[in-house]
Each structure stands twice: as structure tokens, then as C-alpha cells.
């Protein structure tokens, strides 16, 4: 059974690129352009979450969503990777409990390698 990746980003181009890349790698991909998908993790059951910090159509930012996921699911929380162009991304990732972070613009090979290493 393929691992499921939830990608939350308000940039439709990034969603489409990551959808194609991860499907080609054999993953099942669930895309969301709002933070609302984070409210349905118990239904989606992602093995990993790629999360932008700034999500235009969301009441919460990615760091807030990450912190909620990590506190709500504790040791059962899927790995969360913040993917953002924020200048303080390392600090945000540390504060919200993200497993790692990838600055935008990102390298496709790097993001695939990061995902694979966290899904082992």
C-alpha cells in the first residue's frame, strides 16, 4: 500500500508540481489549497504532511496548524515538513514541532529525499 502525503499550500502550481513528482515516486497524494484539510487528518490518515506557512485562504498559518497536529496526535502524529519562503523558517519549524523544514524555492530532488528519509 502506497504511503499517503498530504500537501497543504495555497499555490496551485506548487500543488500540481508536488502531485506529479510524488505520484511518480509511488506515493498517494492528497492536495489542499487551504488549511481546512488539517481538520480532517483523522479521516485522511496521511503518513506525512508538507505544509506551507502562509496559506491565504486559511484562518491559521502553517506553523499554528503544525503545532495543533503535533499536540493533538502526540506520538502518533505524522511527520510534518514546513515548506516556505519565510526568512525565519528554521525558528518557526522548531517552535511548532515540525520534523524538518525546506525553504522555497526548493530543489525537487532535495524535497523527494527529505520525504523518503522521514517515511522510512
N, C-alpha and C positions, 0 to 999 in steps of 0.2 A: 504494500500500500504506500502510495506516494506521500511524502511529508507535505504538510499544508503551510503556506506562508501567507500571512495577512499583510497587505501593503496599504498603509494609510498615508495619502499625500493628496493635496489639492491640485497638483499639477498633472493634468491629464496625459501630457507627453511622457512624464516620468512613469506614471502608472502603466502606460502602454509598453514602454521600453522594458520595464522590470517584468511585466507579464510575459512578454516574448522570451526574455532571457531565462527566467526561471522555469517556464514551461519546457524550453529546450533542454534544461538541465534535469528534467523529470519531476519537477515539483508541481503540486496543485497550488494555484494562486487564487487568492480572494482579494479583490481590489475595492477600495473605498476612497472617495474623494472628500469625505467628511470624517470627523472623529466619532460619529454615531456607531460605527462598527465595533468600537471598543466596548460598547454597552452589550454586545452580543457575543462576547468571547466564549461564554458557556455553550453557545449554540454552534459557533464556527469551529471551535476546538483547533486553533492554529498551533502548529509546532514552533512557529517563530513569528514575530511581528517586526516589520520595518515601518518606522513611524517618523514622519516629518514633524518638526517642532511647530512651525507656523502652518495652521490649517485654516484657510479663510472662512469656510462655512461652518466652523465648529466653535462652540462656546468655550471650549478648553483648548489649551495648546498641547502639543505633543508631550512635553515634559510632565504636565499635570496628568495626562492620560496614562503615561508610563508609570508614574508614582501610584496611581489608583490601581493599575493592573498588578503591580508588584505587592501592594499592601493587601489587596483583595484575595489574590491567589497564592500568596506567600511562596512556599517551596514548590507548588505546582504551577507557578507562573511560567509561561513560555518565555524563552529568551526575547529580549526587546533590543533592537538596534535603532538608535536615533540616527536619522539621515537628514542633514540640514545644512544650510549655509550660514547658520548663526556663528558669530565670532567667538562666543563663549560656550560652544557646543560641548567641550570636554567637561566644563563645570556643570552644565545642565544635565548631562548624562550621568555624572557622578551623583548629583543631588537627587535625581529621580529614581536611581537604582537601575538604570539601563545596563545591559550586559556589555555593550560597547557602543561606539558611535562611528559614523562615516561622514566626513564633510562633503558638501556639494560644492562644486561639481565632483562627482565620484567617477572612479575608474570601474568599468563593468567587471573586469577580471577580479579586482580587489573586492567588490561587493559580493561576488559569487563565492570567492574564497572565504570571506568572513561568514557568510551564511552557512557554507558547508562545515566550517570548523565549529560553529555553535550548534549544528544539528547532528553531530556525531553521537 
